[in-house]
Amino acid sequence: MASGQSSPDPYPMSGGDGPNSYFQNSVHQKSIVEATKEMINEAIRDKLALNSPSNAFNIADFGCSVGPNTFIAVQNIIEAVELKYHGNHQNHQSLEFQVFFNDHTNNDFNTLFKNLHHNHPRKFFAAGVPGTFHGRLFPKSSLHFGHSSFALQWLSKTPSEVLDTKSPAWNKGSIHCTGFHTEVAEAYSSQFKNDMETFLNARAQELVNGGLLVIIMPALQDGVLLSQSSIGVTFDLLGSCLQNMAQSGIISQEKVEAFNLPIYISPAKGLEALLQRNGFFSVEKIDRITSNMNTNTLTAQFLTSQLRAVTEELIKGHFGSEIVDAVFELFNIKLSENWFSIMDTKNQKFMDLFIILSRNFSD
Amino acid sequence: MASGQSSPDPYPMSGGDGPNSYFQNSVHQKSIVEATKEMINEAIRDKLALNSPSNAFNIADFGCSVGPNTFIAVQNIIEAVELKYHGNHQNHQSLEFQVFFNDHTNNDFNTLFKNLHHNHPRKFFAAGVPGTFHGRLFPKSSLHFGHSSFALQWLSKTPSEVLDTKSPAWNKGSIHCTGFHTEVAEAYSSQFKNDMETFLNARAQELVNGGLLVIIMPALQDGVLLSQSSIGVTFDLLGSCLQNMAQSGIISQEKVEAFNLPIYISPAKGLEALLQRNGFFSVEKIDRITSNMNTNTLTAQFLTSQLRAVTEELIKGHFGSEIVDAVFELFNIKLSENWFSIMDTKNQKFMDLFIILSRNFSD
């Protein structure tokens, strides 16, 4: 047992609740969390197979950020569990919920707790758990339900080969895994597999037998490259902003070449195969999520704010905080200029998956 | 079950790790925590009576602040539990520790987690639990060991009567419970009893039968009034600073009259009676702590910093942040001027108690 961490944490979503915060700029994620309410309900009704539910039901959200989406997800889970045990057990009133909110140590837990505090009355005991979810965070068999929404596409690190100018996997001229460069794609894919395995193996220890793990994450339609999807086009645009700024001498070319997003959007089939291969869990369901978000009202400014909320800390850490405003001003201009071609790819080759895994009874 | 909170939290210890932080200014508390290592060890060896220790041992520190003292205390507890089960059980290696760090929602958990992160390798899984300990924070029977050090002398609020100019308990001309004014002392004492009861009753629900609750807190020698002790003299001095500043027109007289410290130092006998009366716990031990802190090297600046770390947020919240520096500059001057008379009372009529309570098996 060793939960001590020696490596520095990656960058979190933007903290606080100001105009550039994740709190104010996670509408897409929110619409997805809301769209999954009924799916969570069904998962718990049909797939949760706890031998003997004790008086405490422990839930963890992995990659919770600062709210509010994590609170909505948790609320949905608790309502579904209450509904299930209301039907099946007479002693449902004695069931108490403990919810663990996990994110990196440098996540803004103060803001998370402030938001939680304002979010009352609540039906659960709350705790924040700092640290990487690519390792153990909880004692053995201490959780009944795990949840992770829009967190596992973040890699624990950018694969070092893609930044190595001497490697065949050097990702020259790009800041992400476009999909066009096989060696780069393999380096990213390999890091992703490794990260998914460390995540699943740690959760396998922490979840009780019969417990559930719900994962919500983006995936690519099979045969589609990331740069052919809306999100890939967005990353390409961000990369071109950094290139332009390097050409203007605002940032150094070397800094740009040493920057790659630690994000991997897996092809759906590859993800499914990876989940099937893990012996600790059974894949109960993989569904595509249809959200109710109205994309007609989207604006360039809105999408810029959304991207900024999730990449600002990363850019700040690499290039310095003084250039962040300029990056996203330029991004906003470029996005407006290319609006129709980008909107054209939106939602076509890109999807959000709802995955239910159940912890096998045999180890 | 309802852990939602509707009332605002009191003021925490000063956050961060700067020169005025609690992190840098809790040396007295630290010397006490270190002095109790052997007492903790004995308590766990002789008094911890768990029926069947499962694979997880859950510890909570109530009023943890931002470290480092809470880490030292937790380390002592874990080492003692390991020692006990090393001797008694063959399967001690499978015992995993989960530690819950509790403090008010507005405690600086970001700093706590940063300090925790730097404090590796560590032998436990960690979680932060925001919220008042005068109510439930954990599911029933989910903790094996509770710890609270220098937290329970803080009241959940200043009793309203002492600020009410029409009440016989109006505490005119003082900012704390000096002991000279019977009605004031009764109002403070009554609030303290109420707070201790809500604390103990909540912990009684959360601790398993046979689990231990260790409390470290200051108390007065019987027959001594607070203003006759070193800490009372210090509070009187702080009050006189505020009075002087009101006379100079820097702050308003009304503001000073509306300010009383929510701190109560109980007479030792009264505290013992209160603990004996609570039916959920057995009082296993109440000992006076002898610390190794060298008081000869104390300076006025040092004591000023110590007082500032624990009262700054309170003063800021009541009078505004702009006057804080001036208050403690004046305090430092007055303390230097009265140094020998204050040092004379030091450690004479004031003590720190080490209390062990065990959770009764009968409810």
Chai-1 contact restraints between the chains, C-beta under 6 A:
chainA,res_idxA,chainB,res_idxB,connection_type,confidence,min_distance_angstrom,max_distance_angstrom,comment,restraint_id
A,M1,B,E96,contact,1.0,0.0,6.0,A-B,restraint_1
A,S3,B,F125,contact,1.0,0.0,6.0,A-B,restraint_2
A,G4,B,H120,contact,1.0,0.0,6.0,A-B,restraint_3
A,G4,B,P121,contact,1.0,0.0,6.0,A-B,restraint_4
A,G4,B,R122,contact,1.0,0.0,6.0,A-B,restraint_5
A,N55,B,K140,contact,1.0,0.0,6.0,A-B,restraint_6
A,A56,B,P139,contact,1.0,0.0,6.0,A-B,restraint_7
A,A56,B,S142,contact,1.0,0.0,6.0,A-B,restraint_8
A,E96,B,M1,contact,1.0,0.0,6.0,A-B,restraint_9
A,E96,B,P139,contact,1.0,0.0,6.0,A-B,restraint_10
A,Q98,B,P139,contact,1.0,0.0,6.0,A-B,restraint_11
A,T105,B,F113,contact,1.0,0.0,6.0,A-B,restraint_12
A,T105,B,H117,contact,1.0,0.0,6.0,A-B,restraint_13
A,F109,B,F109,contact,1.0,0.0,6.0,A-B,restraint_14
A,F109,B,N110,contact,1.0,0.0,6.0,A-B,restraint_15
A,N110,B,F109,contact,1.0,0.0,6.0,A-B,restraint_16
A,N110,B,N110,contact,1.0,0.0,6.0,A-B,restraint_17
A,F113,B,T105,contact,1.0,0.0,6.0,A-B,restraint_18
A,F113,B,P130,contact,1.0,0.0,6.0,A-B,restraint_19
A,H117,B,T105,contact,1.0,0.0,6.0,A-B,restraint_20
A,H120,B,G4,contact,1.0,0.0,6.0,A-B,restraint_21
A,P121,B,G4,contact,1.0,0.0,6.0,A-B,restraint_22
A,R122,B,G4,contact,1.0,0.0,6.0,A-B,restraint_23
A,F125,B,S3,contact,1.0,0.0,6.0,A-B,restraint_24
A,F125,B,F138,contact,1.0,0.0,6.0,A-B,restraint_25
A,A127,B,A127,contact,1.0,0.0,6.0,A-B,restraint_26
A,A127,B,V129,contact,1.0,0.0,6.0,A-B,restraint_27
A,G128,B,G128,contact,1.0,0.0,6.0,A-B,restraint_28
A,V129,B,A127,contact,1.0,0.0,6.0,A-B,restraint_29
A,P130,B,F113,contact,1.0,0.0,6.0,A-B,restraint_30
A,F138,B,F125,contact,1.0,0.0,6.0,A-B,restraint_31
A,P139,B,A56,contact,1.0,0.0,6.0,A-B,restraint_32
A,P139,B,E96,contact,1.0,0.0,6.0,A-B,restraint_33
A,P139,B,Q98,contact,1.0,0.0,6.0,A-B,restraint_34
A,K140,B,N55,contact,1.0,0.0,6.0,A-B,restraint_35
A,S142,B,A56,contact,1.0,0.0,6.0,A-B,restraint_36
